[in-house]
């Protein structure tokens, strides 16, 4: 009897593997640039755990909004703010009830040079640098938060001629990492992993110095019938993704 059951078990297992493969789908995701490293890490677990494949594009939230309105094929949108997903919701561009906050971002002032940025951010007040990198505040929420910090410190006028503006937070980071700017405002997730800054020196900006960077996710109308879109949103709400997101310095 056991000899007869073994081939049956093997056949059943093969059928299940085939079924899982047949059910696997691909999901097109627009990802805010600050969330690049976390989503790449999450994607590996998501694909392993669900069988679905995540295909991501990275950029500024404002630019993604324009692309979505112009018919871009994105099915899920992980924004760097909550206002843009709310706007898309009001315009009936998303699956009703799909919007939720997947992360709350943290802003950091960073230099690639060790010891250059002090833990209180006083390097800004000394104003001895030549270039300060920020993301475009019109399209990138982290760039807007950076301008709010400068306003709060009454340094907007003093630093005006020193601002180097990146299209998004990735470019703002690159200006600093390549030495084109001595320091800049970046997403903490770009320089932080497992409880510590990975290189250079940084001031983690207190959340009270700018409006909260609530980052919302939505399923766009193009993803309504795609099971991988819903699976990804469900996965982002789960404990495994939450732990990974926190490890990059976000709040949940």
C-alpha positions in Angstrom: 0.0 0.0 0.0 2.8 2.4 0.8 4.5 1.7 -2.5 1.3 2.7 -4.3 0.8 5.9 -2.3 4.3 7.3 -2.9 3.9 7.9 -6.7 0.4 9.5 -5.9 2.0 11.8 -3.3 4.7 12.8 -5.8 2.0 13.4 -8.5 0.0 15.5 -6.0 3.0 17.6 -5.0 3.9 18.2 -8.7 0.3 19.3 -9.4 0.5 21.7 -6.5 3.7 23.2 -7.7 2.3 23.5 -11.2 -0.9 25.1 -9.8 1.1 27.7 -7.8 3.2 28.5 -10.8 0.1 28.9 -13.0 -1.5 31.2 -10.4 1.6 33.4 -10.1 1.2 36.9 -11.5 3.3 40.0 -12.0 2.5 43.3 -10.4 3.7 46.7 -11.7 4.6 49.0 -8.8 5.4 52.7 -8.7 7.7 53.2 -5.7 8.7 56.4 -4.1 12.5 56.7 -4.4 13.1 56.8 -0.6 11.6 53.3 -0.4 14.0 51.7 -2.9 16.1 49.6 -0.5 13.2 48.4 1.6 11.0 47.3 -1.3 13.9 45.5 -2.9 14.4 43.5 0.3 10.6 43.0 0.6 10.3 41.8 -3.0 12.6 38.8 -2.4 10.4 37.6 0.5 7.2 38.4 -1.3 8.2 36.5 -4.4 9.4 33.5 -2.3 6.3 33.5 -0.1 3.6 34.1 -2.6 5.0 33.2 -6.0 4.1 36.5 -7.4 6.7 38.8 -9.1 7.1 42.4 -8.2 8.3 44.8 -11.0 9.2 48.2 -9.6 9.9 51.7 -11.0 11.4 54.3 -8.7 10.9 58.1 -8.7 9.4 61.2 -7.2 5.8 60.9 -6.0 4.7 64.0 -8.0 6.1 62.7 -11.2 4.4 59.3 -10.7 1.1 61.1 -10.1 1.4 62.8 -13.6 2.3 59.4 -15.2 -0.6 57.6 -13.6 -3.0 60.4 -14.8 -1.5 59.9 -18.3 -2.2 56.2 -18.3 1.0 54.6 -17.0 0.5 50.8 -16.5 1.1 50.9 -12.7 -1.1 48.7 -10.6 0.1 49.6 -7.1 1.5 52.9 -6.0 3.7 53.3 -2.9 3.9 57.1 -2.5 6.1 59.2 -0.3 3.2 61.1 1.1 -0.5 60.7 1.9 -1.9 63.6 0.0 -1.2 62.3 -3.5 -2.9 58.9 -2.8 -5.8 60.9 -1.3 -6.0 63.0 -4.4 -6.1 59.9 -6.6 -8.8 58.4 -4.4 -10.9 61.5 -4.7 -10.4 61.3 -8.5 -11.6 57.7 -8.5 -8.2 56.4 -9.8 -7.8 53.7 -7.1 -9.6 50.6 -5.9 -12.0 51.8 -3.1 -10.8 50.9 0.4 -7.2 50.1 -0.7 -5.4 53.1 0.7 -3.4 52.7 3.9 -0.2 54.1 5.5 2.6 51.6 5.0 5.4 53.7 6.6 6.1 57.0 8.3 9.3 58.4 6.9 12.2 60.1 8.8 14.4 62.9 7.4 18.1 63.0 8.0 20.8 65.6 7.3 23.8 63.5 6.0 27.3 63.9 4.8 29.5 61.2 3.3 32.3 62.6 5.4 32.6 61.0 8.9 32.3 63.6 11.6 31.1 66.4 9.3 27.5 66.5 10.5 27.0 66.7 14.3 24.3 64.9 16.1 22.3 68.2 16.7 22.6 69.5 13.1 24.5 72.6 14.2 26.6 72.4 11.0 23.6 74.1 9.3 23.8 77.1 11.5 27.5 77.5 11.0 26.8 77.7 7.3 30.5 76.9 6.3 29.5 74.6 3.5 29.3 75.4 -0.2 26.4 73.1 -1.3 23.4 71.7 0.5 21.5 69.0 -1.4 17.7 68.6 -1.2 15.1 66.9 -3.4 12.7 69.0 -5.4 10.1 70.2 -2.9 7.4 70.5 -5.5 7.4 66.8 -6.4 9.3 65.0 -3.5 7.8 65.1 0.0 11.2 64.7 1.6 12.3 67.8 -0.3 9.3 69.7 1.1 10.1 68.5 4.6 13.7 69.8 4.1 12.4 73.3 3.2 10.2 73.2 6.3 13.3 72.4 8.5 15.2 75.3 7.0 12.2 77.6 7.6 12.0 76.4 11.2 15.7 77.1 11.7 15.3 80.5 10.0 18.0 79.5 7.5 16.0 79.7 4.2 17.6 82.9 3.1 21.1 82.1 4.3 21.2 78.8 2.4 19.3 79.9 -0.7 22.4 80.2 -2.9 23.8 76.9 -1.7 20.9 74.6 -2.5 21.6 71.8 -5.0 18.2 70.4 -6.0 17.7 66.8 -7.1 14.8 65.6 -9.1 14.0 63.1 -6.4 15.5 61.9 -3.1 17.8 59.4 -4.9 19.4 62.2 -6.8 19.7 64.3 -3.7 21.5 61.4 -2.0 23.8 61.0 -5.0 24.9 64.6 -4.9 26.2 64.0 -1.4 27.6 60.5 -1.9 29.6 61.7 -4.9 30.9 64.8 -3.1 29.1 67.3 -5.3 27.5 68.6 -2.1 29.2 68.4 1.3 25.8 67.6 3.0 22.2 67.2 2.2 18.7 66.2 3.4 18.0 62.6 2.6 15.6 59.9 3.7 17.0 58.1 6.7 16.3 54.8 5.0 19.0 55.6 2.4 21.7 55.6 5.0 20.4 53.5 7.9 20.1 49.8 8.5 19.5 47.6 11.5 19.7 50.5 14.1 22.6 52.5 12.8 23.8 54.9 10.1 25.9 52.9 7.7 28.4 55.5 6.6 29.4 59.1 6.9 27.8 61.3 9.6 24.2 62.3 10.1 21.7 64.3 12.1 18.3 62.4 12.4 15.9 65.3 12.1 13.2 65.4 14.9 9.8 64.7 13.5 8.5 67.9 15.2 10.5 70.0 12.8 8.4 69.2 9.7 5.0 67.9 8.7 4.7 64.1 9.2 5.9 62.1 6.2 3.0 59.6 6.1 3.6 57.3 3.1 0.4 55.7 1.7 0.0 52.8 -0.6 -3.0 52.2 -3.0 -4.1 49.7 -5.5 -4.7 51.6 -8.7 -7.6 50.8 -11.0 -5.3 49.0 -13.4 -4.6 46.5 -10.6 -8.2 45.8 -9.7 -8.3 42.4 -11.3 -4.7 41.4 -10.6 -4.4 39.0 -7.6 -0.7 39.9 -7.2 -1.7 43.6 -6.5 -3.9 42.6 -3.6 -1.3 40.1 -2.4 1.4 42.8 -2.3 -0.8 45.2 -0.3 -1.7 42.4 2.1 1.9 41.5 2.4 2.9 45.1 3.2 0.5 45.0 6.1 2.0 41.8 7.5 4.5 41.3 10.3 7.4 40.2 8.1 7.3 43.4 5.9 6.7 45.6 9.0 9.9 44.3 10.7 11.9 44.9 7.5 10.4 48.5 7.1 11.3 49.4 10.7 14.9 48.1 10.2 15.4 50.9 7.6 14.4 53.6 10.2 10.7 54.0 9.3 7.8 54.1 11.8 4.8 52.0 11.1 
